[in-house]
Amino acid sequence: MLGVVIIGGSSAGLSAALVLGRSLRETVVIDDQQPCNRFSHASHGFLTRDGTPPADLLALAREQVRQYPSVAFKTATALHVEKSGTDFAITSSDGSQLEARIVLLATGLHDELPALAGIDGLWGKSVFHCPYCDGYEVRGKTVAV
């Protein structure tokens, strides 16, 4: 029986995993390796890491979390969570099942793009969703909202 299963292994999930690892909690992070910001050229607003490509930021975070032996990683998607008494049963896309006392949801967001021709190829390059994340890079330019 695990102490915690974290569903989602991006910034929030890995931050939680770091604290749980340092607290010696048996933890598994389930993540499909498809972070919402994977199309962005850089992550902004993270002190000491402003402008770091998202994949690099996550790789560094995983490397730091891996030094805590009580935390493990599972590349999969959590398909079903069911309460079983005081615990939880989590079924993954690989067919396996984990049991944990706590489930922490850190699934992030899923952006739904408008139905505009060609927008997929521009997403994260010249079409953005967050003025705080990418507004500085387009300062002084014409912007459509």
N, C-alpha and C positions, 0 to 999 in steps of 0.2 A: 504494500500500500504506500503510495506516494503522499508526501505532504501537500504538494501543489502541482497542478498542471496549468501552465500558461498557454493559452490559445492565442497565438500571434507573436512573432519573433522580430518585430521591427523595434523602433526606439522605445516605445512604452513597455513592451514585453521584455526586452533585454534589460531595461533599467530595473524592472521588477526582479528579473532573474539574478541580476548582480546583487541586489540587497538580500534576496533569499539565499543565494550561494554563500554570502558572507555571514548569514545567520545559520548556516549548516542545515538548511532545509532540503530534503530530497525533492527535487524539482525537475520536471520535464517541460521543455518549450516545444510546442507543436507549431510548425510554420511551413507554409507552402513556398517560401522563397520568392514571393511575388509582391514586394512592398508597393504601396500606393505611389510612392515618389520615384519609382524606378525609371520613369521617363524624364525626370528632371536632370539637368546638367550639374546641379549643385544643391546642397542643403544650406539654408541660411538661418541665422538666429541662434545657432548653438555656440555658446561661448567656447573659445579656443579651437573651434572647428568650422567657423563661418566659411562657406564656399567649398566645403569638401563634397566630392561626389557622393550621392547617397549610398552606392554600393561600397565605397571605401569606408564610410562612416559605420555601416552595419558590420563590415568585416572586422574593423577595429573593436567594435563592441563585442562581437562574438568571441574574438581572441581574448579579450579581458575576462569575459564571463567563463570561458573554458578553463581558466585556472582554478575554478572552484569545483572540486570533484563531485559535489552533491548535485550539480546541475548537468542535465543531459539534454541533447537536442534530437528532435525527430522531424525529418522532412516529410510532411504530409499535411493533409487538411483535416481538421476536426469536423466530422460529419454529424455527430449526434452526442449530446450530453444528457445523461439521465440520472436523476437523484435516486440513490439506492440506500434507504435508511438515512444515516447521517453522512454518507459519502456520495461520491459521484462516479459514474462509469462513462468514459469518454471513448467513442468509437472513431477511428481514423480511416482515412481514404485507403490506407494500405491493408485494411481488414483487421488490424490489431485493436486491442482494447486496453485502456489504462484505467486504474482505479486510484482516486485521490480524495483526500479530505476536503481540499479547496480547489476550485476552478477559478482562475483569474482570466477574464476576457480582455485581451489587448489587441483586438482585431483591426483597429484603425478604420480607415474609410475606403469606400469604393467610389471613384468618380464616375458619374454617368455623363458622358459627353453629349452635347446637342447633336441632332441629326443634320450635320452640315458636311457636305462633300469635302474630303481632304483634311478634316480636322484631326484625325488620328495621327497623321504624319507631322502635324505641327505641335501636338500636345507635348508640353515640357520644353519646347524650343522657342516658339513665339506665341503660343496660346497657353495661358496660365490661369490657375484658379485662385491664387492667393496673393494679394498685393503686398503682404508682409514678407512673404517668401521671395518673390521675384520682382516686386515693384521697383526696387533700387536699380536693377539692371536695365529697366526701360525708362528711367527718369529722363525727362526732357523730350521724350518721343510722343507721338500721337498714340493714344490708348483708346480702345473701344471697350465698353463694358456691356 
